[in-house]
Amino acid sequence: MSSVLLAIDTAAPRLQLALLVGDHADTLVEDMAQGQAERIFPAIDAMLARNGTAYKDLTRIAVTTGPGSFTGLRIGLSAARGLALALGIPVIGVPSLLALSLGSRCDATAVLLDARRDEAYFQLFSGPAIQVGEPQVLPMDEARRRVPPGAEVVTSPLVDIAALARFAATADPVQYPPEAAYIRDADAKPQEKFRVARLGPGVGP
């Protein structure tokens, strides 16, 4: 059988999957703000079954790494890493802003996503996946001012999962590790009252 790649995206309030078998991409897109953890493996099972493949046929896995929903990213990354470890295959972590550039047909693309707090996740590209500088968090007004004249502006957080799968099929796993790319610290932080104090020497039972 030719190469078989499974792509996973749970960074936005959706579950998106793609199964790339050779040149053919089968996709699943389901809007859901929550519940991806319970849905992801039944959805993968159904996708494999309808394409006459099994987990053992997978040759690599791709997953978006953010920025995006903290919980969603953890679900996608955990699923991808777990499957890759169990199957002994590479996993490609694709930053979400780069993934969003894959649908561009322009020489200049600005990915500008609402990061709340009147800020934006911002990155420039000179073509699909061709980065110009690093991703940044900027005040929204500044991000808008940095958009080059004539550039295509991408403001939707919803990636083209088939395009992501095709990119990951030839991407170097060393250059794209499956590690969360928050760009700024996640909003979810431990509450102080639940922190466990470190005991000094000789303290405790």
N, C-alpha and C positions, 0 to 999 in steps of 0.2 A: 504494500500500500504506500502511496505517496505521503509526504509530510502531512501531519494533522495537528493543527494548532487551535487551542481553546483560548478565547479572549474574554476577559471579565471586566466590567465597569460598574462599580457601585458608588462612585464618588458624588454623583448627583442623585436627586430623589427618583431614581429609576434603577431597575435591574436590567443590564444589557449584557448579552452574551453573543459571541460569534464562534462558529466552528468553521475553520478554513481547511478544507480537504483538497489538496492540490490548489487549483485556481478557483474552486467553488466555495462561496461563503454563505452559510446558513445563519440567520440572525434571529435573536429574540429580544424584544424591547417591551418591558412592562413598567408603567409608571407606578411607583410606590414610595411614599415618604418613609415608610418603615416596613419591617417584615422581610427584608432581603435575606436575613440569616436563615429563616425557615424555608424560604422559597428557592434559594440558589441551587442546592444540590438536586432536588426534584426536577428543576428546570434543566440542569446539565444532563441528568439521566435521560430525560425525554428527548433532548436535542441529539445526544449520542445515538439513541435508539432509532430515531427517524432517519438518521444518516447511515445506519448499518455499521456503526463503529462502537468501540468500547473504550474504557479508560486506558487499557493497555496499548491502544493504538495511538494515543497522544504522543507527539514528539516534542512539543514545547507548549508553554502557557504564557499568556500575556495578561497584565493587569494594570489599570490606571493607578497612579500613586498620589494624585492630588495636585493642587489643593482641592478640597471638597469636604463633604460631611465627615466629621471625625469618626462617627460610628460606621458609616458606609465604607470608608477607606479600610477600617480594621476588618470588616467582613470580607471584602474582596481580597485584600492582601493575605488574610489568614487562609482563605480557601485556596488561593493560588499557590502559596508556599507549601501548604499541607499536601496538595496533590502532587506538586513537583517533587517534594521530598519522598513521598510514597512511591512515585513512579520512576524516580531517578532521572528526571528530565530538566532542562533549563527553564527558568521563569524570567520573563522580560518585564521590568517595571517601567511603564511609560508615563512620564509626567503629564498631567491633564492638559496643561496649556499647550504643550507640544502636540498632544493628541488632537486638540481642537484645530491646530494649524493644518492638519492633514487634509481637510476638506477645502482648503484655499486653492484658488486657481490664479492668484495674483502674485506678482513679484514682491509686493510688500503687504504684510499682514500684521495687524495689531490685535492680540488677544487681550480683551479688557473685560474682566468679570467682576461683578459686584461682590466685594468682600465684607459688606456691611460696615457700620461705623463711618459712612461716607468715604470709604476707601475702596481701592480696586486692586485685584491681582492683574499684573500687566507684564506682557512680554512681546517683543517684536520678532518677526520672522521675515526672511527674504525669499521664502518659498516653503512648501510643505516640509516641516521638521528641520528647516535650516534656521537655527537660532541666531538672533542678533542680540547679544547680551544675555544676562541672567534674568530669571523671573523676579519680580519685585512686588512689594505692597506699597502703593502710592496713594496720596489723597486723590479722590475721584477727579477733581478739576485738573490736577497736574497730569494724571494719566491721560485725560482727554487732550490736553495740550501737546502731549508727546506723540500723538498719532501722526505719522507723516502724511502730507497731502496726497490724496489719491489712494491711500492704503485701504485694503478691506479690513473692516473692524468686526471681530467676532465677539459677541456679548452673551451668547447662549452657552451654558455649561454642559450641553448635551453633545457628546462626541459621536462621530460616525464610527460605530463599533466594527463594521466591516473594514473600513479604512485602517483602523487601529490594528486589526488582525493582519492585514496585508503588510503593514509597516513592520510589525513585530516578527513576521516570518523570516526576515533577513537581518534583523537588528542584532548587534553584538551584546550578549548577556552581560559581559563585563562592563560595558558602557551604560547599561540600563538596569541597575540592581533593583530588586523589589522592595524599596524602602519608602516609607511615607514622606511625601514632600509637602509639608504644611506651609512653607514660606514664612509664616509667622506662627508663634506658639498657638497650640490648640486652645480653644476657649474652655474646654473641660480641664479643670485643675483640681487636685486634691484639696478638700476642705481642711483648714487648719486643725479643727477639733478632732479630726480623724487621723491626724499624723501620729505615728508611734514614736515616742521619745526614745532616743538611743541611751541605753543604760551604761553607766560608767563601769570601770573595772571593779569587780567585787560586789556589784549591786545586783540584787535579785536572788532567786533561790539557788 
